[in-house]
Amino acid sequence: MANPSLQIGNGKFAIKENELLGYSSSGTRFFPIPITMTRATLGSRVNSSGLIEDVELLGSEEVSCGNFECANPDGVWNRGSGWEIENGKATASPATDYLYQDNVYDHTTVKTYKLTYDITVEDGTFKFLILGKTGPSFFGDETTSGTYTIYFTTTGSSGDGRLYIANQGNFDGDVNSVSVKEATIDGLARVDYTDGTASLLVEPQRTNLITYSEDFSQSIYQKFNLTPLPNTIISPDGKTNSTTFTKPTSGVPRLFLLNIYPSTGVYTFSVFIKNIDSDSILLRLDADNNTANCDINLSNNTLVNTGSNIISSNLTEFANGWIRVSVTANITSTALKIDALNMFNSTVGTSVAVWGAQLEQASYPTSYIKTTGSSVTRNQDLYTKTGISDLINSTEGVFFAEFSVFDIATNSKAISLVKSSSPTSNAVILYYNGNRIAFDILNPSGTVSVTTNITNALQLNKVALKYKSGDIALWFNGVEIVTRTNTISLSGLDELQFDFTTGNGLYGKIKQLQVFKTALSDSELATLTT
């Protein structure tokens, strides 16, 4: 078989800032082809160890003596009233002044930094003061012990880069460590291993409307006959920051989220759950009239839906016994409650752990979006590669992809090879539409469409189009499905888009994509798509 002129994936993914590296090959030699990636926000993925992580590139450590164990911490840290540094920690008892360090970050230019800190809270509220950052200068606002991460962006104004800790909030407790590193979070492709193998994650813009996704002690969660026990067991991100709830001796245990819908419509709620010794939980998106319920059997990880407003539910298994359950429902009143965890729906069991609550105004859940006090939006993933006329043969070729989609209800989502100056008259478009996978060949001789019905677009499928004037064929999972003998006159194909015109991006997982400059034989196409 001829080597692809352009290939993405097939187990070989490489990422650098703002670029996904595609490649071409000649024998055993590989030649990188940078593909532009745009997403001006942080995104998460499931890594090869099965843990959820932010996708980022980090610089060197900016904090000196961040673990407070250097030979002379008082030579690095400036201690105000109420602070002591000893035994590898800074202790406030309580802090009536600041603990600070100069020249930690550079805010004379616009940069993004990752601030990570581990604290033990005895009383009060832990806060940071960052001068020269966008948004509020005081932030943090933690009232419980744990390890926390915050990203902040500097304004480009002058200043001394001083990092202040506490004072506001009457903090009483320990700072066990603090770290600041410059972070690149924009434009980084995400290779996801949710199913255990590498796939490129391509998602639409989404907002997590729940303002505290991990801290269930916050007042946005109304707790009835429940006391949250924070930082109890290791969560899906590998940190000890999940929350355990234990069944009370009397009363109905419930955890409510109140009035957080911005409007009526379709919403999806998701949360990570780990069974400690219970056997079921009830999730509700519509607690007032009981029309969107999902019973979760924690003994065998099965779901039962009830109620006229529920649309769907889904369960995905993660490492270390965690599951992520999502419920999608049509919300008809913004005053409705999310009865997030009507816990212990039977008499068996006493404890469950929860983490990572997410509410999206959409028909399916996307990758986890962490929030720490406000809603957070993750932008759309966009991929393009221009100026590649030398990699695409407009006269004949093969366009192949192995992919799955996230939503079978959303139509006409595409990946395309186009002529950038006239895409609507010179293009080869692979798209998903309803229960069909299709290719359209747009050319001056007219539009040629080849389609096949499929049983499950949510699973990975292999599809290829051979295009050549008088010799057109659609192959699907090892079988030739459709042939055409139309005359086509494509010219000038020079761009790859994970889209076709703005707003038609294919959202799903791309395991591999290949472009060939020759029309492959039937036996080669059978091998390629099997």
C-alpha positions in Angstrom: 0.0 0.0 0.0 1.2 3.5 -0.7 2.2 5.6 2.2 -0.2 8.4 3.3 0.8 11.9 2.3 -0.8 13.1 5.5 -1.6 11.2 8.7 -2.8 12.0 12.2 -2.9 9.5 15.0 -2.9 5.7 14.6 -1.2 5.6 18.0 1.3 8.3 17.1 0.2 11.7 18.6 2.6 14.5 19.3 1.7 17.9 20.6 3.5 21.2 21.0 2.3 24.7 21.7 -0.6 25.6 19.3 0.2 22.6 17.1 -0.8 19.0 16.7 1.9 17.2 14.8 0.6 15.2 11.8 3.1 13.4 9.7 4.0 11.8 6.4 6.1 8.7 6.0 8.6 7.2 3.6 9.5 3.7 4.6 10.6 3.9 8.2 11.2 7.7 8.1 8.6 10.1 9.4 8.3 13.8 8.5 6.3 16.1 10.8 3.4 18.2 9.5 2.3 20.8 12.1 -1.4 21.3 12.2 -2.8 24.5 13.8 -4.8 24.0 16.9 -6.9 26.8 18.5 -8.7 26.8 21.9 -7.9 29.8 24.0 -8.9 28.2 27.3 -7.7 25.3 29.5 -9.0 21.8 28.7 -8.8 18.5 30.4 -8.3 14.9 29.3 -8.0 11.3 30.6 -4.3 10.5 30.4 -2.7 7.1 29.7 -2.8 6.2 33.4 -6.6 6.7 33.4 -6.5 9.9 35.5 -8.1 13.2 34.6 -5.6 16.0 34.1 -5.4 19.5 32.7 -3.6 19.8 29.4 -0.8 22.3 29.9 2.9 23.1 29.4 4.6 24.4 32.5 7.6 26.5 33.0 10.2 26.3 35.8 9.3 26.9 39.5 9.1 30.6 40.4 8.7 30.3 44.2 11.8 30.0 46.3 11.5 27.6 49.2 8.0 26.7 48.4 8.0 23.8 50.7 9.4 25.9 53.6 12.3 23.4 54.1 15.2 25.5 52.8 18.1 26.3 55.1 17.0 29.9 55.7 13.3 30.3 54.9 13.3 33.7 56.7 15.8 34.9 54.1 13.2 34.2 51.4 9.8 34.7 53.0 8.8 37.9 54.7 6.7 37.1 57.8 4.0 39.4 59.1 2.4 39.2 62.5 0.9 35.8 63.3 3.2 33.7 61.0 5.8 31.1 62.0 7.9 28.9 59.6 9.2 25.7 61.0 9.0 21.9 60.5 8.5 22.3 56.7 5.4 24.5 56.9 4.2 28.1 57.4 1.8 28.4 60.3 -0.7 31.1 60.9 -2.2 31.4 64.4 -4.1 33.3 63.1 -2.6 35.5 60.5 -3.1 39.2 61.2 -0.6 40.2 58.5 0.8 38.8 55.2 3.3 36.2 54.5 4.9 37.2 51.2 7.7 36.8 48.7 8.9 39.3 46.0 9.6 38.8 42.3 7.6 35.6 42.1 5.8 36.4 38.8 6.3 38.8 36.0 3.3 41.0 35.4 5.1 43.5 33.1 3.9 41.3 30.3 0.6 39.4 29.9 1.3 35.8 31.1 -0.7 33.0 32.6 0.5 31.3 35.8 -0.5 28.1 37.6 -0.6 28.5 41.4 -0.8 25.3 43.4 -1.0 25.2 47.2 -1.5 22.7 49.9 -3.1 24.0 53.1 -4.5 22.8 56.4 -7.4 25.0 57.6 -8.2 25.1 61.3 -10.4 28.2 61.2 -11.2 31.2 59.0 -10.6 31.5 55.2 -7.4 31.1 53.3 -6.7 33.8 50.6 -4.1 35.0 48.2 -3.5 38.6 47.1 -2.1 38.9 43.6 -1.4 42.4 42.3 -1.4 43.0 38.6 -3.7 40.1 37.6 -6.9 40.2 35.7 -10.1 39.8 37.8 -10.2 40.2 41.6 -6.9 40.7 43.4 -8.0 38.6 46.4 -8.8 35.0 45.6 -8.6 31.5 47.0 -11.3 31.6 49.6 -10.7 28.1 50.9 -12.3 27.1 54.2 -11.3 23.4 54.1 -8.0 21.6 54.0 -6.6 20.3 50.7 -4.5 20.8 47.6 -5.8 23.5 45.3 -4.9 24.9 41.9 -5.7 28.3 40.5 -4.7 29.9 37.2 -4.2 33.7 37.0 -3.3 36.0 34.1 -1.2 39.1 34.6 -2.2 42.5 33.1 1.1 43.6 31.7 1.3 46.5 34.2 4.4 47.4 36.2 4.9 46.0 39.7 7.2 43.9 41.9 5.6 40.4 41.3 4.9 40.0 45.0 2.9 37.0 46.1 0.9 37.7 49.3 -0.6 34.9 51.5 -3.6 35.4 53.8 -4.3 38.3 56.2 -7.8 38.7 54.8 -10.2 36.0 56.1 -8.5 35.5 59.6 -6.8 32.3 58.4 -5.7 29.9 61.1 -3.8 26.9 59.9 -0.8 25.7 57.9 0.6 26.3 54.4 2.4 23.1 53.6 3.6 24.1 50.1 3.1 26.7 47.4 4.1 26.7 43.8 3.9 29.1 40.9 4.8 28.2 37.3 4.2 29.9 34.0 1.6 27.9 32.2 0.7 27.5 28.5 -2.9 26.4 28.5 -4.2 27.8 25.2 -4.1 26.0 21.9 -3.0 22.6 23.2 -4.5 19.5 21.6 -5.9 16.8 23.8 -5.1 13.1 23.3 -7.6 11.2 25.4 -7.4 7.7 26.8 -11.0 7.2 28.2 -11.3 3.9 26.4 -7.7 2.9 27.1 -6.4 3.9 23.6 -5.3 7.2 22.3 -7.8 9.4 20.4 -7.8 13.1 19.6 -10.5 14.8 21.6 -12.5 17.4 19.6 -15.3 19.2 21.5 -17.6 22.2 21.2 -17.6 25.1 23.5 -19.2 24.3 26.9 -19.7 26.0 30.3 -19.9 24.3 33.7 -22.6 26.2 35.4 -21.9 24.8 38.8 -19.5 27.2 40.5 -17.8 24.8 42.9 -17.3 21.5 41.1 -15.3 19.8 43.8 -16.0 21.6 47.1 -19.3 20.2 48.3 -19.0 22.1 51.6 -19.9 25.3 49.8 -23.3 26.9 50.4 -24.4 26.4 46.7 -25.1 22.8 47.9 -28.0 22.6 50.3 -27.4 19.5 52.5 -30.2 17.8 54.3 -29.2 15.2 56.9 -25.7 15.1 55.3 -22.3 16.3 56.5 -19.6 16.4 53.8 -16.2 14.9 54.7 -13.7 16.6 52.3 -10.4 15.2 51.1 -11.1 11.7 52.1 -10.0 9.4 49.3 -8.2 9.7 46.0 -10.3 11.2 43.3 -10.3 10.6 39.5 -7.5 13.2 39.1 -5.2 11.3 41.4 -5.4 13.7 44.3 -7.0 13.2 47.7 -9.7 15.8 47.2 -13.0 13.9 46.9 -15.8 14.2 49.3 -17.5 11.4 51.3 -21.1 11.5 52.4 -22.3 9.0 55.0 -25.9 8.0 55.6 -27.5 9.6 58.7 -29.1 7.5 61.4 -32.4 9.3 60.7 -34.0 11.5 58.1 -33.8 11.5 54.3 -30.3 12.4 53.1 -30.3 14.8 50.2 -27.9 17.2 48.4 -29.6 20.0 46.4 -28.4 22.5 43.9 -30.9 25.3 43.7 -32.0 27.6 40.8 -28.9 27.4 38.7 -30.5 27.1 35.3 -30.1 30.3 33.2 -33.1 29.4 31.1 -35.4 26.5 30.2 -34.1 23.9 27.7 -32.0 20.8 27.6 -29.4 20.3 30.3 -26.9 17.6 31.2 -25.7 17.0 34.7 -22.8 14.8 35.4 -20.9 13.8 38.6 -18.2 11.3 39.5 -19.2 8.7 42.1 -17.3 6.0 44.0 -19.2 3.3 45.9 -17.7 2.8 49.3 -20.3 0.5 50.8 -23.7 1.6 49.4 -25.7 0.0 46.7 -27.6 2.8 45.0 -28.0 6.5 44.4 -30.8 8.6 42.8 -29.9 11.5 40.5 -32.6 14.0 39.7 -32.6 17.1 37.5 -36.2 17.9 38.3 -36.9 17.3 42.0 -40.0 19.4 42.3 -42.2 17.3 40.0 -40.1 14.1 39.8 -40.0 13.9 36.0 -36.3 13.4 35.3 -34.8 10.7 37.6 -31.9 8.3 37.2 -31.5 5.4 39.6 -27.9 4.2 39.8 -27.3 0.6 40.9 -23.8 0.8 42.4 -23.6 -2.9 42.8 -23.4 -3.5 39.0 -23.1 0.0 37.6 -26.5 0.0 35.8 -29.0 2.8 35.3 -32.8 3.0 35.3 -34.5 6.2 34.0 -37.9 7.4 35.0 -40.0 10.5 34.3 -41.3 12.2 31.2 -38.6 14.9 31.0 -35.6 12.6 31.1 -33.9 12.2 27.7 -30.9 10.0 28.4 -28.4 8.8 30.9 -24.9 7.4 30.6 -22.3 5.7 32.8 -18.6 5.6 32.1 -16.2 3.6 34.3 -12.9 5.2 35.4 -9.9 4.0 37.3 -10.0 3.0 41.0 -13.7 2.1 41.1 -14.9 5.6 40.1 -17.8 6.0 37.6 -19.1 9.2 35.9 -22.8 9.3 35.6 -24.6 11.9 33.4 -28.3 12.6 33.1 -29.8 14.7 30.3 -33.3 16.2 30.7 -35.6 18.8 29.3 -35.9 21.5 32.0 -39.2 23.4 31.7 -38.8 25.8 34.7 -35.8 27.7 35.8 -37.0 27.4 39.4 -36.5 23.6 39.5 -34.0 22.0 41.7 -31.2 19.6 40.9 -31.6 16.9 43.5 -28.0 16.0 42.7 -27.7 13.0 45.0 -30.8 11.7 46.7 -28.4 9.4 48.5 -28.8 5.8 49.6 -32.0 5.1 47.7 -32.2 1.7 49.5 -31.5 0.4 53.0 -28.1 -1.1 52.1 -24.9 0.8 52.7 -23.7 3.8 54.5 -21.1 5.8 52.4 -20.3 7.1 48.9 -17.7 9.5 47.6 -18.4 12.2 45.0 -16.3 14.5 42.9 -16.5 16.7 39.8 -20.0 18.0 39.5 -20.8 19.6 36.1 -24.0 21.1 34.6 -24.0 22.0 30.9 -26.7 23.5 28.8 -26.5 20.8 26.1 -27.7 17.3 25.2 -24.6 15.3 26.2 -21.7 15.7 28.7 -18.2 16.8 27.7 -14.8 16.5 29.4 -14.5 17.7 32.9 -14.4 21.5 33.5 -13.2 22.4 37.0 -14.7 25.4 38.8 -13.5 27.1 42.0 -16.0 29.9 42.7 -17.5 30.9 39.3 -18.8 29.2 36.2 -16.0 28.3 33.7 -16.2 28.1 29.9 -13.9 25.8 27.8 -13.7 27.0 24.2 -14.2 24.9 21.0 -11.4 22.8 19.7 -10.4 24.0 16.2 -7.9 22.3 13.9 -6.8 23.5 10.4 -3.9 22.9 8.1 -3.5 25.4 5.2 -1.0 25.4 2.3 -0.8 21.7 1.8 -1.6 21.4 -1.9 1.5 19.2 -2.2 -0.1 16.7 0.2 -3.4 16.4 -1.6 -4.0 15.1 -5.1 -7.1 16.9 -6.5 -7.3 14.4 -9.4 -7.5 11.2 -7.4 -6.9 10.0 -3.9 -8.4 8.5 -0.7 -9.7 10.3 2.4 -9.8 7.9 5.4 -10.8 8.4 9.1 -11.4 6.3 12.1 -13.7 8.2 14.5 -16.7 8.4 16.7 -19.1 11.2 17.5 -20.5 12.4 20.8 -24.1 13.2 19.8 -26.2 11.3 17.2 -28.9 14.0 17.3 -26.7 16.7 15.9 -26.4 16.6 12.1 -23.9 17.7 9.4 -20.7 17.7 11.5 -17.7 17.5 9.2 -14.0 17.0 8.4 -13.0 18.3 5.0 -10.3 18.7 2.3 -11.0 22.0 0.6 -9.7 24.6 -1.9 -9.4 27.5 0.4 -10.2 30.1 -2.3 -13.5 28.3 -3.3 -14.4 25.7 -0.7 -18.1 25.4 -1.7 -17.1 24.3 -5.3 -14.0 22.3 -4.6 -14.1 20.0 -1.5 -14.2 16.5 -0.3 -16.3 16.4 2.9 -16.7 13.6 5.4 -19.6 14.2 7.7 -22.1 12.6 10.1 -25.8 13.2 9.5 -28.5 11.5 11.5 -27.8 7.8 11.3 -25.6 8.1 8.3 -22.0 8.6 7.5 -21.5 10.4 4.2 -19.0 11.9 1.8 -19.8 14.8 -0.5 -17.6 15.7 -3.4 -18.3 19.4 -4.3 -16.8 20.2 -7.8 -17.7 22.3 -10.8 -19.3 19.2 -12.4 -21.9 19.1 -9.6 -22.1 17.4 -6.1 -21.6 13.7 -5.7 -22.9 12.2 -2.5 -22.2 8.7 -1.2 -23.7 7.6 2.1 -24.2 4.6 4.4 -26.6 4.0 7.3 -24.8 3.0 10.5 -25.9 1.3 13.7 -23.7 3.1 16.2 -21.9 6.4 15.5 -21.0 6.6 19.2 -18.5 3.8 18.6 -15.3 4.0 16.5 -15.9 3.3 12.8 -13.5 3.2 9.9 -14.7 5.0 6.7 -12.8 5.8 3.5 -13.7 7.5 0.2 -11.8 6.7 -3.0 -12.3 9.6 -5.4 -11.3 9.6 -9.1 -13.3 10.7 -12.1 -15.5 7.7 -13.1 -14.3 5.6 -10.1 -15.7 6.7 -6.7 -16.3 4.2 -3.8 -17.3 4.4 -0.1 -15.7 1.8 2.2 -17.0 1.3 5.7 -15.5 -1.1 8.3 -13.9 -3.4 5.7 -16.8 -3.4 3.2 -17.4 -1.5 -0.1 -20.8 0.0 0.4 -21.4 2.4 -2.5 -19.8 3.0 -5.9 -20.3 5.9 -8.4 -19.1 6.5 -11.9 -19.7 10.2 -12.0 -17.3 12.6 -13.7 -15.6 14.9 -11.3 -13.2 17.8 -11.8 -11.8 18.8 -8.5 -8.9 21.2 -8.5 -6.7 23.1 -6.0 -7.4 21.2 -2.8 -5.0 22.8 -0.3 -6.5 22.8 3.2 -7.6 20.3 5.9 -10.4 21.5 8.2 -12.0 19.8 11.2 -15.1 21.6 9.9 -16.7 22.7 6.7 -17.4 26.4 6.8 -17.7 27.9 10.3 -19.9 26.1 12.8 -19.9 22.6 11.3 -17.1 21.0 13.2 -17.2 17.3 13.8 -17.2 16.7 17.6 -16.0 13.4 18.7 -12.8 11.3 19.0 -10.5 10.9 16.0 -8.4 7.8 16.4 -6.7 8.3 13.0 -7.0 10.3 9.8 -5.1 9.6 6.5 -4.9 11.2 3.1 -3.5 9.3 0.1 -2.5 10.9 -3.2 -3.5 7.8 -5.2 -6.7 5.9 -5.6 -6.0 2.6 -3.6 -7.1 -0.8 -4.9 -10.0 -2.7 -3.4 -7.8 -5.0 -1.4 -5.9 -2.0 0.0 -9.1 -0.2 1.0 -10.4 -3.4 2.6 -7.2 -3.6 4.7 -7.3 0.1 5.5 -10.9 0.0 6.8 -10.9 -3.3 8.6 
